[in-house]
Amino acid sequence: MSRPLIIFVDDLYGNSRSDRMRLCQRLGIQPLNSGDELTVEDAIADAWFTSSQRRVQDRVENDSAVALSMIESFWRDFASRRLALVLLDLEFDQGPVQAGPLHPDRNWPPRADFAFGLTILQAMIDAWPDPARGPGHCRVPVVVLSAQLRADRSGQAARAGALAYVEKDELTRDRLAAVLEEYGLIEDETGALAGRSVALLETLRAARSAARNAHGNLLVLGGRGTGKTSLANYIHRHSSRAERPMQTFSVQPGSEQLLVAQLFGAWPGAYTDSPGPQVGAAERAHQAILFLDEIANLPPRGQADLLEYGRLRDGRRAVKRLGNFPPSGPAANDARRSIVGEFDPQTQLIFVDVFLIAATNQPIDDLDYRHRTNFLPDLFDRLGREYGIHLKFPSLAERAEDIPLLFGQFLEEETRRIGGVWPKKIDPALVERLVHYDWPGNVADLRGTAIEVARNSRTWDEALDRYLPRNLFPVEQPSVPRLEPLPVPETDGVVLPRPRSQRAELDGALHQLNTQYGRQAEELLEAALELTRDPFGAARKSEILGDLSPTKAMKILLRQNLTTMQAADFIKRIFELSGREPASGSCSERVLRYARARRAAGTKKGGSDR
């Protein structure tokens, strides 16, 4: 993963190279501006600096379009990385240029515009509004970095749409890293949740926010195969609870009693064939995280128990095991030793400290769905509103720009695993089809597709469109104009004989009708040949045919199975009826030459046109 990219919009650092170099060394960031020949060891980010000013003769004028143009170029071009954060100054100087002897590289104008930074911020909001957060918010993350005191200007910056306000004197390497982590659009450092789409990076930012708190409940909604489990692992890695293993429990349909026992535990003898005291996943997660997947599958008893477990009491939650604590004897001793949290003998509740992440691919945020399935409305509120938030993991269709990156990653993993040829060129036509597919199974479907392509192209140095699974991506035929049903051939100019006509008259009339039928059949053959072109099969055919498939074309026209020789006979017959030779070099001329050659060869084995 590449380093995060920051843009500083600041007239001091944008104009003064010496001040810029000192800032980069102090913060541990690598400058990218032309001429900044500085290498920062172990840099935490790369940075581009702009003053958002224009030099007009002997004056410096502030112009928000300068900053917007720079930001837009980085925001649009995310092939290698996404712009993570904009650090925006508030005060910009403007006016006549006056070089000073003490600071010859500064050339600062004397008059300050204390609100120009807010003008830039408003222009950014107009250019990149954030529909999810509503009016007045910018989708490009902006943090104000100013020499002015927070008490004087932070309220103004907040109302203008900035995410945070940082005084320049407070900015250190650690503080910058914290600001990036909290507000920046940064990729998953492990690559488990690969992608650079804004939708994904905003979800990761919300996940890091939940991880910083790591308290209460978090509800994650998302379609099947989106990566909800990977997101839970991401939250666990970034949380203060990462030192203890996350407990994962997937709710599967089955015995209600057994499911409740596995999730919340049971005392000895709680049910028939009880193995003794059972510690459920909800209790084992003490001082850690419980990831409860597919909660929409919970039966009524499980939903009621989770509703109580989801309630916080002095920062803790209560586990109620099935059955009752044994009154005395060895069973009581075994039961007591099994307790993970803090046991209250009076209530027989076990209190634990757990951050609960619940997830489902069902739309439990929809009121009609909850009514239809009897999912407890109070449980939805408790998991996703009362003690925390709920976030939606975007579908693959909502972050289609990540598809090429993900496909390439999965293709490489599988190709290397099976010992195939790598590196491998990926056909643009293949990528085009991937991007425009709707992916009902999301990332899981894309991974399966990449695995099949890897196996189909194992010995080749290129992954082609034809290696895609045909159950998902049927062979596309070239687009040709739709052919309307043919009318009965016109008989204008053909004198139909009377019943008692002589034989010569009959022969002449039939010849004219055959000619018209033959010429219409030529047109149909041309269209069918266009429809059945097969560029990938050209290597299997004769030099005459190239990508043409005459047998397939005739099968379409006649709606019956044909051998190659039978198709050649029909093609010859069409041109015999039309009474003319096709234009030199046309598709019809090529297949006619091929048909004549096939017939002339008799039964000798030749190239197949399939």
Backbone hydrogen bonds, N-H to C=O, Kabsch-Sander energy under -0.5 kcal/mol:
donor,donor_aa,acceptor,acceptor_aa,energy
5,L,82,R,-0.6
6,I,46,D,-2.7
7,I,85,L,-2.1
8,F,6,I,-0.5
8,F,48,W,-3.0
9,V,7,I,-0.6
9,V,87,L,-2.8
10,D,8,F,-0.8
10,D,50,T,-2.1
14,G,10,D,-2.2
15,N,11,D,-1.4
16,S,12,L,-2.6
17,R,15,N,-0.8
20,R,16,S,-1.9
21,M,17,R,-2.7
22,R,18,S,-2.0
23,L,19,D,-2.1
24,C,20,R,-2.4
25,Q,21,M,-2.3
26,R,22,R,-2.1
27,L,23,L,-2.5
28,G,24,C,-1.6
29,I,24,C,-1.9
30,Q,45,A,-2.6
32,L,47,A,-2.2
36,D,33,N,-2.0
37,E,35,G,-1.7
38,L,36,D,-2.0
40,V,38,L,-0.6
41,E,39,T,-0.6
43,A,40,V,-0.9
44,I,28,G,-2.9
45,A,28,G,-0.7
46,D,4,P,-2.9
47,A,30,Q,-2.6
48,W,6,I,-2.3
50,T,8,F,-2.5
54,R,61,E,-2.8
56,V,54,R,-0.7
56,V,59,R,-2.6
57,Q,55,R,-0.6
59,R,56,V,-2.0
60,V,95,G,-2.6
61,E,54,R,-2.9
63,D,52,S,-2.6
66,V,63,D,-1.4
67,A,63,D,-0.7
68,L,64,S,-2.4
69,S,65,A,-2.3
70,M,66,V,-1.7
71,I,67,A,-2.8
72,E,68,L,-2.8
73,S,69,S,-1.7
74,F,70,M,-1.5
75,W,71,I,-2.8
76,R,72,E,-2.5
77,D,73,S,-1.5
78,F,76,R,-1.2
84,A,5,L,-2.2
85,L,5,L,-1.3
86,V,141,P,-2.1
87,L,7,I,-2.7
88,L,86,V,-0.6
88,L,143,V,-2.4
89,D,9,V,-2.6
92,F,90,L,-0.5
92,F,113,D,-2.2
94,Q,111,R,-2.9
95,G,60,V,-2.6
97,V,58,D,-2.6
100,G,103,H,-0.8
106,R,103,H,-1.9
107,N,103,H,-0.8
111,R,94,Q,-1.1
113,D,92,F,-3.1
114,F,112,A,-0.7
116,F,113,D,-0.9
117,G,90,L,-2.2
118,L,115,A,-0.6
119,T,115,A,-1.4
120,I,116,F,-2.0
121,L,117,G,-2.2
122,Q,118,L,-2.4
123,A,119,T,-1.9
124,M,120,I,-2.2
125,I,121,L,-2.2
126,D,122,Q,-2.2
127,A,123,A,-1.9
128,W,124,M,-3.1
130,D,137,H,-1.8
134,G,130,D,-1.4
137,H,134,G,-1.0
139,R,128,W,-3.1
143,V,86,V,-2.6
144,V,164,A,-2.5
145,L,88,L,-2.4
146,S,144,V,-0.5
146,S,166,V,-2.0
152,D,149,L,-0.8
153,R,149,L,-1.5
154,S,150,R,-2.8
157,A,153,R,-2.1
158,A,154,S,-2.7
159,R,155,G,-2.3
160,A,156,Q,-1.4
161,G,157,A,-0.6
161,G,158,A,-1.1
162,A,157,A,-2.2
163,L,142,V,-3.1
164,A,142,V,-0.5
166,V,144,V,-2.9
168,K,146,S,-2.1
170,E,167,E,-1.4
171,L,167,E,-0.7
171,L,168,K,-0.9
172,T,170,E,-0.6
176,L,172,T,-2.7
177,A,173,R,-2.3
178,A,174,D,-2.2
179,V,175,R,-2.3
180,L,176,L,-2.6
181,E,177,A,-2.2
182,E,178,A,-2.1
183,Y,179,V,-2.8
184,G,179,V,-0.6
184,G,180,L,-1.8
185,L,84,A,-1.6
186,I,184,G,-1.0
188,D,193,L,-0.6
189,E,187,E,-0.5
191,G,188,D,-1.0
194,A,191,G,-0.8
201,L,197,S,-2.5
202,E,198,V,-2.6
203,T,199,A,-1.4
204,L,200,L,-2.4
205,R,201,L,-2.0
206,A,202,E,-2.2
207,A,203,T,-2.3
208,R,204,L,-2.3
209,S,205,R,-1.8
210,A,206,A,-2.0
211,A,207,A,-2.2
212,R,208,R,-2.2
213,N,209,S,-1.2
214,A,210,A,-3.4
217,N,387,Y,-0.9
218,L,356,L,-2.2
219,L,389,I,-2.0
220,V,218,L,-0.5
220,V,358,A,-3.1
221,L,219,L,-0.5
221,L,391,L,-2.6
222,G,360,T,-1.5
226,T,223,G,-1.6
231,L,227,G,-2.1
232,A,228,K,-2.1
233,N,229,T,-2.2
234,Y,230,S,-2.1
235,I,231,L,-2.4
236,H,232,A,-2.4
237,R,233,N,-2.4
238,H,234,Y,-1.6
239,S,236,H,-1.0
240,S,211,A,-0.7
242,A,239,S,-1.2
244,R,241,R,-1.5
247,Q,289,I,-2.8
248,T,246,M,-0.5
249,F,291,F,-2.9
251,V,249,F,-0.6
251,V,293,D,-2.5
252,Q,250,S,-0.7
259,L,255,S,-2.4
260,V,256,E,-2.4
261,A,257,Q,-2.0
262,Q,258,L,-2.4
263,L,259,L,-2.1
264,F,260,V,-3.2
265,G,261,A,-1.8
266,A,278,Q,-1.5
267,W,322,L,-2.7
270,A,267,W,-1.6
274,S,271,Y,-1.7
278,Q,266,A,-3.2
280,G,278,Q,-0.7
281,A,262,Q,-1.9
282,A,263,L,-2.8
283,E,280,G,-1.1
284,R,280,G,-2.4
285,A,281,A,-1.3
286,H,283,E,-1.7
287,Q,353,D,-3.5
288,A,285,A,-2.5
288,A,353,D,-0.6
290,L,355,F,-2.1
291,F,247,Q,-3.6
291,F,289,I,-0.5
292,L,290,L,-0.7
292,L,357,I,-3.0
293,D,249,F,-2.5
293,D,291,F,-0.7
294,E,359,A,-0.7
295,I,359,A,-2.0
297,N,294,E,-1.6
298,L,295,I,-1.9
303,Q,299,P,-2.4
304,A,300,P,-2.3
305,D,301,R,-2.3
306,L,302,G,-2.4
307,L,303,Q,-2.1
308,E,304,A,-1.4
309,Y,305,D,-2.4
310,G,306,L,-2.5
311,R,308,E,-1.2
313,R,316,R,-3.9
316,R,313,R,-1.6
317,R,352,V,-2.5
319,V,350,I,-2.8
321,R,319,V,-0.6
322,L,265,G,-2.3
332,A,328,S,-0.5
332,A,329,G,-0.6
333,N,329,G,-1.9
334,D,330,P,-2.8
335,A,331,A,-2.3
336,R,332,A,-2.5
337,R,333,N,-2.1
338,S,334,D,-1.2
339,I,335,A,-0.5
339,I,336,R,-1.0
342,E,351,F,-2.3
343,F,341,G,-0.6
344,D,349,L,-2.5
348,Q,344,D,-2.5
349,L,344,D,-0.7
350,I,319,V,-2.3
351,F,342,E,-3.0
351,F,349,L,-0.5
352,V,317,R,-2.7
354,V,352,V,-0.7
355,F,288,A,-2.0
356,L,216,G,-2.1
356,L,354,V,-0.6
357,I,290,L,-3.0
357,I,355,F,-0.5
358,A,218,L,-2.7
358,A,356,L,-0.5
359,A,292,L,-2.4
360,T,220,V,-1.6
364,I,362,Q,-2.2
366,D,363,P,-2.0
367,L,365,D,-0.6
370,R,366,D,-2.0
371,H,367,L,-2.3
372,R,368,D,-2.5
373,T,369,Y,-2.2
374,N,370,R,-1.1
375,F,370,R,-1.2
380,F,376,L,-1.7
381,D,377,P,-2.2
382,R,378,D,-2.4
383,L,379,L,-2.4
384,G,380,F,-2.3
385,R,381,D,-1.9
386,E,381,D,-3.2
387,Y,382,R,-0.9
389,I,217,N,-0.7
391,L,219,L,-2.3
393,F,221,L,-3.5
393,F,391,L,-0.5
399,R,395,S,-0.5
399,R,396,L,-0.9
400,A,397,A,-0.8
402,D,399,R,-2.3
403,I,400,A,-1.7
406,L,402,D,-2.7
407,F,403,I,-3.0
408,G,404,P,-2.3
409,Q,405,L,-2.0
410,F,406,L,-2.8
411,L,407,F,-3.0
412,E,408,G,-2.2
413,E,409,Q,-2.2
414,E,410,F,-2.4
415,T,411,L,-2.5
416,R,412,E,-2.6
417,R,413,E,-1.9
418,I,414,E,-2.2
419,G,416,R,-0.9
420,G,415,T,-3.2
421,V,458,R,-2.7
425,K,461,D,-2.6
427,D,425,K,-0.6
427,D,463,A,-2.8
430,L,427,D,-0.8
431,V,427,D,-1.8
432,E,428,P,-2.5
433,R,429,A,-1.6
434,L,430,L,-2.0
435,V,431,V,-2.6
436,H,432,E,-1.4
437,Y,434,L,-1.2
442,N,439,W,-1.6
443,V,225,G,-0.7
444,A,225,G,-1.1
444,A,441,G,-1.0
445,D,441,G,-0.8
445,D,442,N,-0.6
446,L,442,N,-2.0
447,R,443,V,-2.6
448,G,444,A,-2.0
449,T,445,D,-2.3
450,A,446,L,-2.5
451,I,447,R,-2.2
452,E,448,G,-1.9
453,V,449,T,-2.5
454,A,450,A,-2.5
455,R,451,I,-1.9
456,N,452,E,-2.5
457,S,453,V,-2.0
458,R,455,R,-1.0
460,W,457,S,-1.7
463,A,425,K,-3.4
464,L,462,E,-0.7
467,Y,464,L,-1.8
468,L,465,D,-1.6
472,L,469,P,-1.1
473,F,469,P,-2.5
480,V,478,P,-0.5
484,E,482,R,-0.6
494,V,491,T,-2.4
495,V,493,G,-0.7
496,L,494,V,-1.0
501,S,498,R,-2.9
506,L,502,Q,-1.6
507,D,503,R,-2.6
508,G,504,A,-2.2
509,A,505,E,-2.2
510,L,506,L,-2.5
511,H,507,D,-2.1
512,Q,508,G,-1.8
513,L,509,A,-2.1
514,N,510,L,-2.7
515,T,511,H,-2.2
516,Q,512,Q,-1.9
517,Y,513,L,-2.5
518,G,514,N,-2.9
519,R,515,T,-2.1
520,Q,516,Q,-1.9
521,A,517,Y,-2.3
522,E,518,G,-1.9
523,E,519,R,-1.6
524,L,520,Q,-2.1
525,L,521,A,-2.5
526,E,522,E,-2.5
527,A,523,E,-2.1
528,A,524,L,-2.5
529,L,525,L,-2.5
530,E,526,E,-1.9
531,L,527,A,-2.1
532,T,528,A,-1.5
533,R,530,E,-1.0
534,D,547,D,-2.6
537,G,534,D,-1.2
538,A,535,P,-0.7
540,R,537,G,-1.6
541,K,537,G,-0.6
541,K,538,A,-1.1
546,G,542,S,-2.2
548,L,545,L,-1.7
553,A,549,S,-2.3
554,M,550,P,-2.5
555,K,551,T,-2.1
556,I,552,K,-1.9
557,L,553,A,-2.0
558,L,554,M,-2.8
559,R,555,K,-1.7
560,Q,555,K,-0.7
567,A,563,T,-2.4
568,A,564,T,-2.0
569,D,565,M,-1.9
570,F,566,Q,-2.1
571,I,567,A,-2.3
572,K,568,A,-2.2
573,R,569,D,-2.2
574,I,570,F,-2.2
575,F,571,I,-1.5
576,E,572,K,-1.7
577,L,573,R,-2.4
578,S,574,I,-2.1
579,G,575,F,-1.4
580,R,575,F,-0.7
586,S,583,A,-1.9
590,R,586,S,-2.0
591,V,587,C,-2.3
592,L,588,S,-2.1
593,R,589,E,-2.1
594,Y,590,R,-2.1
595,A,591,V,-2.8
596,R,592,L,-2.6
597,A,593,R,-2.2
598,R,594,Y,-2.6
599,R,595,A,-2.5
600,A,596,R,-2.5
601,A,597,A,-1.8
602,G,598,R,-0.6
602,G,599,R,-0.8
604,K,601,A,-1.7
